[in-house]
């Protein structure tokens, strides 16, 4: 399960899914790469966490334990 350090990650993931659909994870990865390239490690981590959350949010079936 992805780590959610800040509620903004959920908001950003939702916005990217709405804007980019199936390519939302790719967009989050590109944003993470740009942040890394300019040395912004905080935003890099934010976008990587967002990318991981998008995978979970867009999965067609449950991930992890289902009770």
N, C-alpha and C positions, 0 to 999 in steps of 0.2 A: 504494500500500500504506500502511496506517496506521502511524504511528510508535508504538512501544510503549516508553514511558519507564520503566515499572514492571510487574513481573509481576502486580501486583494488578489491572491493567487486564484481563488475560486472565481472571482469577478473577471479577471483577465482571461481565464480559461473559457468561461462562458462567452465572453465577447469574441474571442478568437474562433470558437466553434460557430458562432452566429455569422461571423464575417467570412471565414475561410472554409467552413464545412470540413470535409475529409482532410484538407491540407492544414488544419489548425496546428497540429503537432509539428509539422514542418516549419510553419511560421514561428512558433515558439522557439524551436531549435535555432533558427536563423537569428532571432533576436538575442538568444543566449550567446551565440557565436560573435555577434557584433559587440555585445557588452564585454565579452572576454577580450576581444581584439583591442578595445580601447582601455582595458585595465580596470573595468568596473566589476569587481568580483561579486558585489552585493546584487546587482541586477542580473549578472550571469546566473547566480544561484536561483534567483527569483524565476527567471525564464526556464531554467532546467526543471524546477519543481512544477512549474505550470505545464511544461511539456509532459511530464509524467502523469499529472492529474488528467490531462486531456485524454491520454490513453485509457485511463480508467473510466472517465465519463462517456467515452464514445464506444466502449466495448459492447459487443452485441449480447454478451451473457455475463453473469456475475463473476467477479474476480475475488478470490479468497474464500474464506469460510462463510457458508450461508446457514443461518440458524432458523 
